[in-house]
Amino acid sequence: MSRLRRHLTAIACVIAIALPAAAPARAAETLDGIAAVVNEDVVLHSELRAEVDFVRDQMRRNGQRVPPDSVLRERVLERLILENIQIQRAEQRGISVDDEAVNNALRNMADRNGTNLSGLRQRVEADGMDFQRLRNDIRRQLIVSRLRQREVASQVQISEDEVDSALDRMEQANQQEAEYRLSHILIGLPSDATSAEVTEAREEAEALVERLRDDAEFSSIATRASDGPEALNGGDLGWRSATSLPTLFVEAVRGMSTGAISDPLRSPNGFHILKVEDRRGGSEQTVTEIRARHILLKDDGGMDDPDAPADAETEGESPRERLEALRQRIRAGADFAEIARANSEDQGSASRGGDLGWVGPGEMTPAFQQVIEGLEPGTLSEPFRSPYGWHLAEVLEKRQRQDIEEYQRAQARRALYERELEQEAQRWRQRLRDQAYVEIRADG
């Protein structure tokens, strides 16, 4: 309900007080009342009742225990008050959200639930919720989110020292859990080795690494060349926890993929060569990265069912039909990059022939990520839709990358940022609440 309408309703309540006693009782029953005054706005009893009913129904649907009505009413009213304060502040800052942003948010919601906008509407209405209410709720959430971004998120800074400390904690926890199955070759050296002996041992180790990376059998070379106690077992160290391995070994294998051969590692005993046979536990993982390119055609941003045929009244071809025509041209030998430059509406990638570069897990919208993960290199997709429009995608390459330091640092920085953002946002909300004029009225 708009602020103007709320004020008119409040005025009507005041006028009603002066009505003669002979006024029909029915009219009194239809009057609304003010549950709370919030700065220059109000929360009406009708709004509060509707929100309490909605929250109660949702809690029951989710199998949650519903608190007593008095407690539920108090909590819901406080939430409405806080939201009202934030919406007012956003209005003062000139922050608004247009219909296209709401539609995109709804498409993302539908995408996460494996459906389209038509399917989302059906699910929402089947749950007894008005779809227009959902749109209004999302608009308010987006407004508050933009306000928080402007007033809070831009103030949160994460230092490199904080990231380093977080990584140290993660590493200590991971070392307790991770286990490795390694194969090992030792080119031994005496404790009083001369520089010439060290040089000779290093050159021997480097030559062995080169042969191993050329697909020589590790166990055979270990049996013949290793000075380690496990040489007769082909250098197999078996499964070892990270805490039971030398720090030199753990630091070397942390960024290595399964099957990789290490560079020669110098220790007082000589030069070590390691092969990662397998790993388990811990948080280290192999990340699949995809290099893809695409052509994007935006739609009209409406609420049409994306699986429905094009509107008969729409002039020209639909984005899906245009992409299908482009797909046929590419399959017939046309250059994807040239077509992308001429047709794609993604300004960021069109100039690069649609090239998106290397994409890791979760970096793209789920609808797009799902499609490219299911394509083999060199394969062209069918036209498909995401919240941003219609796409034609091609996967160029795929690669496996160990969860190495760069990826870990990004994860640690994101976790620290979100934790600090939530803490600062909580303090910010409390300041807004403390600074606002709030008067809670008795039940009407």
Salt bridges, closest charged atoms under 4 A:
GLU29 OE1 - ARG26 NH1 3.55
ASP41 OD2 - ARG3 NE 3.80
ASP41 OD2 - ARG6 NH1 2.98
GLU47 OE2 - ARG6 NH2 2.48
GLU51 OE2 - ARG79 NH2 2.56
GLU51 OE1 - ARG133 NH2 2.55
ASP53 OD1 - ARG56 NH1 2.91
ASP69 OD1 - ARG56 NH2 3.18
GLU78 OE2 - ARG433 NE 2.70
GLU83 OE1 - ARG140 NE 3.09
GLU91 OE1 - ARG3 NH2 3.13
ASP99 OD1 - ARG135 NH2 3.98
ASP99 OD1 - ARG139 NH2 2.65
GLU100 OE2 - ARG107 NH1 3.93
ASP137 OD2 - ARG133 NE 3.50
ASP137 OD1 - ARG140 NH2 2.22
GLU151 OE1 - ARG89 NE 2.79
GLU151 OE2 - ARG93 NE 3.14
GLU160 OE1 - ARG409 NH2 2.43
GLU160 OE2 - ARG413 NH2 2.65
ASP164 OD1 - ARG409 NH1 2.75
GLU171 OE2 - ARG254 NH2 3.24
GLU179 OE1 - ARG280 NE 2.62
GLU230 OE2 - HIS184 ND1 2.63
ASP236 OD2 - ARG181 NH2 3.15
ASP263 OD1 - ARG213 NH2 2.94
GLU284 OE2 - ARG254 NE 3.72
GLU284 OE1 - ARG279 NH1 2.56
GLU289 OE1 - ARG399 NE 2.68
GLU289 OE2 - ARG401 NH1 3.38
ASP299 OD2 - ARG385 NH2 2.26
GLU324 OE2 - ARG327 NH1 3.82
GLU338 OE2 - ARG341 NH1 2.86
ASP346 OD2 - HIS294 NE2 2.87
ASP355 OD2 - ARG291 NH2 2.73
GLU382 OE2 - ARG327 NH2 3.43
GLU394 OE1 - ARG293 NE 2.76
GLU397 OE2 - ARG291 NH1 3.12
GLU405 OE2 - ARG409 NH1 3.94
GLU420 OE2 - ARG427 NH2 3.52
GLU422 OE1 - ARG148 NH1 3.83
GLU422 OE2 - ARG429 NH2 2.95
GLU424 OE1 - ARG427 NH2 2.79
GLU424 OE2 - ARG431 NH2 3.53
GLU439 OE2 - ARG441 NE 2.90
ASP443 OD1 - ARG73 NH2 2.54
